[in-house]
Amino acid sequence: MDITEVFCHNCKKVLGKYNNEFYSETQIGDVVKMIHASHIREGHDLVIRSIKK
């Protein structure tokens, strides 16, 4: 199963995990823009990374 994580380098924590079967990269980008916008506004460095389990 492939999972995509949204990780914040400043907070050192995972903000969300999304299954690649249900979310495409563009959908995950839209989720980051809407849900994690406060982190982006504060200048935090978010990374979207893939994990295979």
C-alpha positions as CSV (number, residue, x, y, z in Angstrom):
1,M,0.0,0.0,0.0
2,D,1.4,3.4,-1.0
3,I,0.9,6.3,1.4
4,T,1.7,10.0,1.0
5,E,2.6,12.0,4.1
6,V,2.6,15.7,4.7
7,F,5.5,16.5,7.1
8,C,6.4,19.8,8.7
9,H,10.2,20.3,9.2
10,N,9.6,23.1,11.7
11,C,7.2,21.2,14.0
12,K,8.9,17.8,13.3
13,K,5.6,16.0,13.0
14,V,3.4,14.4,10.4
15,L,0.4,16.6,9.6
16,G,-1.5,14.0,7.6
17,K,-1.3,10.6,5.9
18,Y,-3.2,9.9,2.6
19,N,-3.7,6.7,0.7
20,N,-2.6,7.0,-2.9
21,E,-5.5,4.8,-4.1
22,F,-7.9,7.5,-3.1
23,Y,-5.9,10.7,-3.5
24,S,-3.9,11.8,-6.5
25,E,-0.9,14.2,-6.1
26,T,-3.0,17.2,-7.2
27,Q,-5.7,16.3,-4.7
28,I,-3.1,16.1,-1.9
29,G,-1.8,19.5,-3.0
30,D,-5.3,21.0,-2.8
31,V,-5.7,19.5,0.7
32,V,-2.4,21.0,1.8
33,K,-3.5,24.4,0.5
34,M,-6.8,24.3,2.3
35,I,-6.2,22.5,5.6
36,H,-2.5,23.3,6.3
37,A,-2.6,26.9,5.1
38,S,-1.9,28.2,8.6
39,H,1.5,26.4,8.6
40,I,2.4,27.8,5.2
41,R,1.4,31.3,6.3
42,E,3.7,31.0,9.4
43,G,6.6,30.2,7.1
44,H,6.8,26.5,8.0
45,D,8.5,24.1,5.5
46,L,6.1,21.4,4.5
47,V,7.2,18.3,2.5
48,I,5.0,15.8,0.7
49,R,6.7,12.4,0.7
50,S,5.7,8.9,-0.4
51,I,6.0,5.9,1.8
52,K,5.6,2.3,0.7
53,K,4.3,-0.2,3.2
